[in-house]
């Protein structure tokens, strides 16, 4: 028996042992829309960072996979999961019954609620304080739709629409509107650097963000089980505090284990 043949056998044995013990990790192919802070965004070196980036990396670690993240447009994420080009899609994707017809979702991990916000010195503590007072939102947003649907209930004063989040927040801080309504996570992230602003009241929508996967993906149960572990051991709550600057509220999807959603 030649030395070369013996070396080949030894190398094959090492490789086989590595496979048996999981040394050679498989890869989770993840798609993400990169301009969505604090959930996912790119650093100057081109690497991804954010709440959901940390989450998929933690999931992969727990199930013994590596991760690659592809830069995709938001709409392209749906085609990429359907075609099995990617295994997972992240980018604050809400679970809807329509989407569940063609895609699978893990349990939700964030309640994508709205919020009323104001300057701390404005004396606003809840929606009840907004009667007769000017209110603002991003034009054509869910915040604007909510204000218009609830204007009579809360007796809001003048409504002002804005094209950009920074303009809405600036006018609220300067008192040009008494309060603003919009995505709570976006406000919380912005307020990390704006100590004079505050969230006054969370407005429940019933929507939740989750990881989207190919319909009936073979890893769905395993990925979902990892999310359950991440909630139960407090890791998900730590991600919430890290990226949004506040503790996750009791009873929210961030700290509550949920079932895998099913199409109706």
C-alpha positions, 0 to 999 in steps of 0.5 A, a space after each residue: 500500500 503506497 504512502 499516497 493511498 494511505 494519506 488519501 484514506 486518512 483525509 477521507 476519514 477526517 472529512 467523514 468525521 467532520 461531516 458526522 460531527 457537524 464540522 462542515 456547516 451548511 449555509 442559510 441564504 438570506 435576502 434583505 433590503 439594505 436601506 431599512 435601519 435599525 432592522 438591516 442596513 449596510 456599513 461602509 465596508 458593505 457588511 450587513 448590520 441591524 436587529 434582524 441581521 443579528 437575529 438571523 445570525 443567532 438563529 444560524 448559530 443555534 441550528 449549526 448553519 453559516 449565513 450569507 446575506 444577499 442585497 435585494 429590493 423589497 419586492 424581489 424578496 418575495 420572488 426570491 423565496 418563491 423560486 428558492 433562490 434564498 431560504 429566508 427573507 428579512 426586512 420588516 415583512 408583515 405576516 398577512 393571510 394573502 402572503 401565507 397563501 404562497 410563502 411560509 412565515 415563522 412566528 412573529 417577533 415584533 408587533 409593528 404598531 404605530 405610536 403617538 409621539 411628542 416633544 417632552 415639554 409639550 405636555 402630551 401623555 396620550 391620545 386623549 391630550 390631542 383633542 383640538 391640537 395639530 397632528 402630523 404623519 408621513 403622507 400616504 403612510 399607515 400613520 396618516 390613514 390611522 389619523 384620518 380614520 380616527 380624527 372624529 374619535 379623538 377630535 384632532 385639530 389640523 392635520 399636516 402631511 410630510 414627505 420625510 420622517 426627519 421633517 415630521 420629527 423636527 416640526 413635532 419637536 418645534 411645536 408646529 404640530 403637537 404630536 405625530 403618528 407613525 411606525 413606533 420602531 422608526 421613532 424609537 430608533 430616531 429618539 436614541 439621539 433625540 432625548 427631548 422627544 418621547 413616545 406617548 402611546 402605543 397604537 395597536 395594529 395587530 401586524 407582526 414582523 416575521 421571517 419569510 421562507 419558501 412555502 413549507 421550507 424543510 427548515 421552517 420548524 427548526 428556524 421557528 424553534 430557534 426563535 422560541 429559544 431566543 425569546 425564552 432565554 431573553 436574547 430577543 429582548 436584548 436585541 430590542 433594547 440594543 437596536 430600539 433603545 427601550 425594553 420590549 413591552 410585556 405581552 408583545 411578540 418580542 417576548 411571547 412565544 407564538 405559533 407558526 402562522 397558517 393560511 386561512 
